[in-house]
Amino acid sequence: MFKRFIDRARLGRDLLRRRIAMWRWDGPNPSTGSFVDRVVFIRWDAKLGDAIVLSWVLRELQRQRPDLEITVITSPALEQLFRQGFGIESIFLAGKKHGWGQLPQIAQALHRSRYVVHLSEIWRPRELRFVRLIKPQYVVGLDDDLQMINVKLGQSTQGKHFSERLVPWLKQLGLNTNQRQYWVPRLQQAVANVAAYWPRGKVVGFCPYGASKNRQLSIGEIRFVIQRVLLDQSVTIWMSVRPERVLELKHFLSQEPWSSRLFFAPTDDMFELCEQVSRCNAVVSVDTAIVHIASGLQKPLLALYALHHNQFLMWRAINPEAVCQFVVMGSQTFEEQEAIDIKANISNVLNKIQGYKYVAA
């Protein structure tokens, strides 16, 4: 009851702040004068998965519209992904929870850019103020209530996958948008690092933990998936877990007769993670970042989603080799029908990798 009261109070506060911000900073964009042929992507709230999902947009803009400079505003954690992985030279750093401090300087450097793209569905006051300072000719976004967004994609792309929501704007720019396969970066240093420890033979990647607590399998559910995959005697399983979860999971699984067929190679390096997924013959994953990387590489994939995943349509696996399944996560074991479906889906995935050969970067 008290939590509900607090949530309502916060919602009311946020709505009031938004109305004030719209009154102060929302309005039509300038349409006269000169503009810099630049596209500014505001990605300070991006995570690895959604950066991969929109990677094809960066690739096709670079390929088809080299006249447009691409600038990305992102968090320090993703700087190298955009710089080394996607070849973006113009990058400004600003984290999701950063203060206002450096934003006026960034806005001044990007003053009168022709396009600003920001895909938050509900803009916060700071975002309105920041874009107003840039004074772009066009603002591309999903928050259709804002006047400054003059390329409105919210209602027109409702229900579309997140990777497709910029397609109408890209077509306005004259781009052919047929090539939408994700761009998964593969750096030679990461290739060499992973090659040094990667096992021979068939490897199935298994990621049992998502980013939030309601997207994590229990130990019982993890055992079930592992046992089913290891029915194929030629398979080794790469356990894709964060470094801080390795000791805990090893402890729970160390006494199992098949524990020697598991291997852990935790990394905080995004490029090594991409290379690890690239070397898997197939993948089973709860985590959507792994799902999107595997989809970009078109790996045989079983993507497991929480039963009440309310954004499934927007973030589902886009991959002809993928099977998606909803499960109740965190129970001692899977329900009877879930278990039957998982067995069938794992068999389906394993059957797709017969004769697979690793393709080097």
N, C-alpha and C positions, 0 to 999 in steps of 0.2 A: 504494500500500500504506500509506504513512504517513498520507495524507489519510483513508483508510478508518478507520485506527486512531483518528485525532483525532475523526472524526465519531461513532464508536461511544462514545468517551470522553465527548463532549459530550452525546450522547443519554442515557447512563447518569447523568450529572450532573443533567440536566434532569428525568429521571424521579424521582431521589431528592429533588430540591427540590420537585417536585409532591406526592410522598407526604407529605413533612413539612408542606407547606402545607395539604394536605387534613386531616391530623391536627390541625393547629392551628386552622384557620378554617372548615372545612366542617362542615355540620350543618343541621338544620331551621331554617327561618325563623320569626320570631315570628308568632303567629296571633291574639294578643289585643292590646287597646289600640287607640289611634287611629292612623290612617295618613293621609298627605296624598294626595289624589287626583291623583297625578302619575305619568307614565311617563318613566323615565330611560333614554335610549338611549346606551349606551357605544359611541362611534364614533371613538375616538382612533386606531384603525388603519385608518380608512376612506380610500379613494382616490376620485377623482372618479367613476369608473365605477360602483363599487358604491354610492356615495351616490345616483346617478341610479337605479340598479336598485331601491332601497328607497324612492325618493321617493314613490311612490304610497301607501305605508303612512302617511307623515306627512300627506299630503293627506286621506286618508280618515278618519284619526283626528281631524283638525281639523274636518272636515265633519260627521262622524257622532257624535263624542264630544267636544263642546266643553267638557264638564264636567271632562275630564282635561287637566291642564297637561302640556305636552310640554317636556322638558329634553333637550338633546343635549350630550354631552361629546365634543369633537372637537379636531382639530389646528388651529393657527392658519391653516394653508393653506386650510382648508375653512370657516372661520368665516363668511365673507360668503355662501357658497353656502347655508348653513343659515339665516342671519339674513335676508339680502335676498332670496335665491332662494326659500326655502321658508317664510319668515315665522315662524321660530322665535325667540322673544324670550329665552328662558331658555337660555343657552349658557355652558358652562364649557370652558376651554382646557386641554388636556393632550395632548401629542404621544405617538406610539407608543413612543418610546424615552426618554420623560421619566423623571425619578427619582421617588422616593416623596414628595418634599418637600411639594407643594401638595395631594396627594390627601386627607389627613385633613381639611383645611379644606373641600374640595369635598364630602366625605362628610358632614360636619357640616351643611352647607347643605342637603343632600338627605336628611337623616335621616328614616327611616321613610316613605319614598316607597312608594306602593302597589305599583308595578311597576318592576323593573329589567330591561332587555333587553340582552343581550350575545351576539353570534352567533359568537364564536370557537369552533371545534370542540374545541380543547384549551386550557383556561384556564391561565394562568400564575399563579404564586404571588401576584404583586402584585394580580391581578384578584380572586382569592378574598379576600384581605385587605381590599381596597377595598369590595367588595360587603358583606362581613360588617360593616364599619363603618356602612354605610348602614342596615342592618337593615330591608330591605323585607319586605312581606308575600308578594310573588310575585317569583320570578326566572325569566325566560324565556330559554332557551338551548338550545344543541345538544350540550353536553358532558354526556351523560346519566349519567356516572359520579358526578357531584357531587350530594350530598344537597340542597344549598341551591337547586339548580335544580328547582323544583317544577312548572314548566310545561316538560316535557321534549319537545323537538322534534327531537332528533338522529335516532333510529331511525325515528320516525314520518314524517319528511320526507326520509329518505335517498333520493337520486336525483332529488329535485325541483330545479327551477331556484331559484337563490338568492332571486329575487323572490317566490317562493311559500312560503318556509319559515316565515313568520310567520302564514300563513293560518289554521291551526287555532286559534292564540291569538286572533287578531282575531275569529274566529267566536264564541269564548267571550265576547268583549266585546260581542257582538251586532251586529257590523259586517257589512254587505253587502260582500263582497269581489269582486264581479264586475268593478268598474272598476279594472283593474290597469295601465292604460297609464301609462308613466313620466311624471313631472312634470319637464319640461325648462324651467328658468326663462328668461324672455326679458325683460330689463330695457330700458327705453326708451333709456337712455344707450348701451347696447351696440348697440341697433338703429341709432341715429344714427351711432355711430362706424363701424360696418361698412358702412353705406349710403354713406359718403363715399368708399370706395375699391372697392366691389364692382363687378365688370364686368357689363356687360349681356349678355343672352343666356343660353344654357344653360351651367351650370357643374356639373362632376363633381368632388367632393372625393376626394382620394387621400391616404391616410395609410399610408406604407410601413414605418413603424417602430413597434413596440410598446415597452413599458416595459423588457423584459428582452432580453438579447442573442440569445436563441434565438427571438425573435419579431421579426426584422428581415429585410426583403428585401434581397437583394444589388442592386448597381447594374444588373446584367444583368436581373434579375427586375423591377426598377422600370421599366427601359426597355420591357420587353415589355408590361407593363400599360398604360403611357402610350401606346405606339404603337397598341395595340388600341383604347383609348378614343377616341383622336384620329382614328380612321377616320371618325367622325362629324365632318364638317367644321364643324359649327355649335357644337362643344363647346370650352370652355376648361376647363383643369384647375386647381383650387386645390390646391396641395401643402401638406398639413397636416403640418408638421414642427415640432419644438421650435426655438426661436430659435438655439440653439447648433449645430444641424445644417444650417442654411440655406446658409451659405457653402460647406460641403463638397459638398452636393448640387447647388447651382448650378454649381460647378466641373465636376462630372462630366457635367452635362447641357447646359452652355452651348453646345457645338458642334453639338448636334443641330438638324436643320432645323426641328423643331417647338418649339424652346425658347421662342419668343415666345408660344406658346399656353399656357404655364404661368405661374401667378402665385403668389407667396409672400406671405403676410400673417401672419407669426409673432406670437403673442401669449401672454402669461402670464396674461391675464385670462380666467377661466372663463366669464364671461357673454358675452364677445366670441366665445369658441370656440363656445359654444352657438349664437350668432347666425350665425356662419360656416356651421356645419353646417345650420342652418335654411334658409339661402339656397341651398344646393346642390340641384340637381335630382336627384342621385343620389350615392351614396358608395361607394367601395371602400376598405376599411380592414383593416389588421392590428391596430391598437390597439383594445383592447376598450372604452376610454372613449368613443372616437368611435363605435364600433359601438352602444353603449348609448344615446348621445345621438341617433344617427340612428334607432335603433329607437323611442325615445320620440316622435320626430317622424314616424315611419312613412314614412321615406324609402326609395325603391328602393335596395337595399344588397347589395353583395357583401362578405361578411365572410370574411377569410382567416385560417385557424388553422394553427398549427404541427402537423405530422403526429402528434406524440405529446402533444397537449394533453390532460392527464389530468383536467382539470376542465371539459371542454367542456360536458357536460350541465348543469352548474350555472351556467355563465356564457355560454351560447350566445345568439345574437341572438333575441329574442322580438319578431317583427315579421312580419306577413303578407307584406310586400314584400321580405323578406330571403332571400338565397341564401347558404348556408354551404359553404365548401370547405376541405379540408385540403391543405396543400402542404408540401414540404420547403423550408424557408427558409434562405437564405444560400448556396445553390449559385450557380454562374455563371449558370445559366438554369434554367427549369423543365424537369422531365422531360416526355417527349413527351405522355403522357396528361394530365398536369397542364396543359400548354399548351393542349391541345384543350379541356379542361373550362373553363379560364379564358376562352378565346375565346367559348365558348358562353354562359357565365354573364355575361360583360360585355355581350354582345349582348342577353341576356335583361333585364338591368338597364336598358340604354339604351332598349330598346323600351317600358319602363314609363313613361318620362318624356315621351313625345310629348304635346304639348298642355298640359304642366305650367305652372301659374301660381303665382308666389310669393304666399304669404299673409302679409301683414304682421302683426306682433305686436299 
